[in-house]
Amino acid sequence: HWDSAKLSEAFSNVSSEMVRDLIFDENIRVDGRGLSDIRPISCQANLHDPLHGSALFQRGQTQVMCTVALDSLHSAMKLDPMTVITGGLKEKNFLLHYEFPSYAIGEVGRGGAGANRRE
């Protein structure tokens, strides 16, 4: 009978060693690129005029759409008292919301619910 935890750990160890050897001994990354090869990047700015800023960039299979909309200081996010004490700020007028879907890095089965390692 196989212990699934030990089997998983052994697989992880062998996989890590193979990747390390590929990189250090053969100077090749897992995706086949050399160590000095850089994937091309494409960037476009001002895609959506009503916003104060918008941009799209793509490198390999990664795509990012960024948007910025500014508002008055009156609309700034008011911080709770503990954050004011520890951080020294009373309000925050810049907030970056970043989403990275789990399927983008091969994590499946969670449906995006709950916190993950990127949060």
PLY file of the C-alpha trace (Angstrom):
ply
format ascii 1.0
element vertex 119
property float x
property float y
property float z
element edge 118
property int vertex1
property int vertex2
end_header
0.00 0.00 0.00
1.38 3.42 -1.01
1.47 6.39 1.36
0.17 9.24 -0.82
1.94 11.95 1.22
5.33 10.24 0.88
4.74 9.56 -2.81
3.83 13.21 -3.39
6.91 14.40 -1.51
9.17 12.03 -3.47
7.69 13.21 -6.78
8.18 16.83 -5.75
11.80 16.21 -4.76
12.63 14.39 -8.01
10.87 17.06 -10.09
12.75 19.88 -8.34
16.07 18.11 -8.83
15.37 17.55 -12.53
14.47 21.22 -13.05
17.58 22.34 -11.16
19.79 20.03 -13.23
18.22 21.24 -16.48
18.88 24.86 -15.54
22.38 24.53 -14.05
23.81 21.73 -16.20
22.21 22.42 -19.57
21.34 26.14 -19.26
17.76 25.48 -20.36
14.56 26.57 -18.64
11.59 24.25 -18.26
9.80 25.90 -21.19
12.79 25.29 -23.48
14.22 28.82 -23.48
17.86 29.48 -22.77
18.79 31.38 -19.61
19.33 34.62 -21.52
16.27 34.28 -23.77
13.52 36.80 -23.04
9.96 36.39 -24.26
8.74 39.32 -26.35
6.36 41.73 -24.64
3.61 43.80 -26.21
2.10 46.86 -24.54
-0.80 49.11 -25.44
-1.86 52.21 -23.49
-5.00 54.37 -23.31
-7.38 51.65 -24.44
-10.47 53.04 -22.72
-10.85 56.83 -22.93
-13.33 57.44 -20.08
-10.73 56.18 -17.57
-7.76 58.23 -16.43
-5.48 55.43 -17.53
-5.66 51.97 -19.04
-3.10 49.55 -20.41
-2.80 46.02 -21.68
0.39 44.00 -21.75
1.14 40.48 -22.85
4.25 38.37 -22.45
4.01 34.74 -23.45
0.67 33.46 -22.21
0.36 36.11 -19.49
-2.02 39.00 -20.16
-2.71 41.95 -17.86
-5.31 44.69 -18.24
-4.76 47.65 -15.90
-7.15 50.53 -15.35
-7.02 53.71 -13.28
-9.90 56.00 -12.35
-9.31 58.93 -10.00
-11.80 60.52 -7.64
-11.83 63.30 -5.05
-10.11 63.09 -1.65
-13.61 62.99 -0.17
-14.03 59.55 -1.74
-10.78 58.22 -0.28
-10.99 54.99 1.67
-11.18 55.75 5.39
-8.98 53.41 7.39
-9.85 51.77 10.68
-8.27 53.12 13.91
-5.78 50.23 14.27
-4.44 50.82 10.77
-4.10 54.53 11.54
-2.12 53.71 14.72
0.18 51.16 13.08
0.51 52.77 9.65
0.15 56.46 10.40
-2.39 57.03 7.60
-5.96 58.19 8.10
-7.12 57.72 4.54
-5.95 56.02 1.42
-6.65 57.61 -1.94
-4.91 54.96 -4.03
-6.03 51.35 -4.05
-4.76 48.68 -6.41
-7.06 45.72 -6.91
-5.21 42.77 -8.38
-6.75 39.44 -9.32
-4.78 36.42 -10.42
-7.08 33.51 -11.20
-6.01 30.14 -9.83
-6.27 28.46 -13.23
-3.56 30.79 -14.57
-0.94 28.89 -12.57
-2.47 25.45 -12.81
-4.41 25.42 -9.54
-7.76 23.75 -10.15
-10.77 22.61 -8.19
-11.18 25.59 -5.90
-13.30 27.75 -8.14
-11.63 30.92 -6.91
-13.38 30.77 -3.53
-11.44 31.61 -0.41
-7.94 32.89 0.18
-4.99 31.33 -1.57
-1.23 31.74 -1.46
-1.36 35.02 -3.41
-3.62 36.75 -0.91
0 1
1 2
2 3
3 4
4 5
5 6
6 7
7 8
8 9
9 10
10 11
11 12
12 13
13 14
14 15
15 16
16 17
17 18
18 19
19 20
20 21
21 22
22 23
23 24
24 25
25 26
26 27
27 28
28 29
29 30
30 31
31 32
32 33
33 34
34 35
35 36
36 37
37 38
38 39
39 40
40 41
41 42
42 43
43 44
44 45
45 46
46 47
47 48
48 49
49 50
50 51
51 52
52 53
53 54
54 55
55 56
56 57
57 58
58 59
59 60
60 61
61 62
62 63
63 64
64 65
65 66
66 67
67 68
68 69
69 70
70 71
71 72
72 73
73 74
74 75
75 76
76 77
77 78
78 79
79 80
80 81
81 82
82 83
83 84
84 85
85 86
86 87
87 88
88 89
89 90
90 91
91 92
92 93
93 94
94 95
95 96
96 97
97 98
98 99
99 100
100 101
101 102
102 103
103 104
104 105
105 106
106 107
107 108
108 109
109 110
110 111
111 112
112 113
113 114
114 115
115 116
116 117
117 118
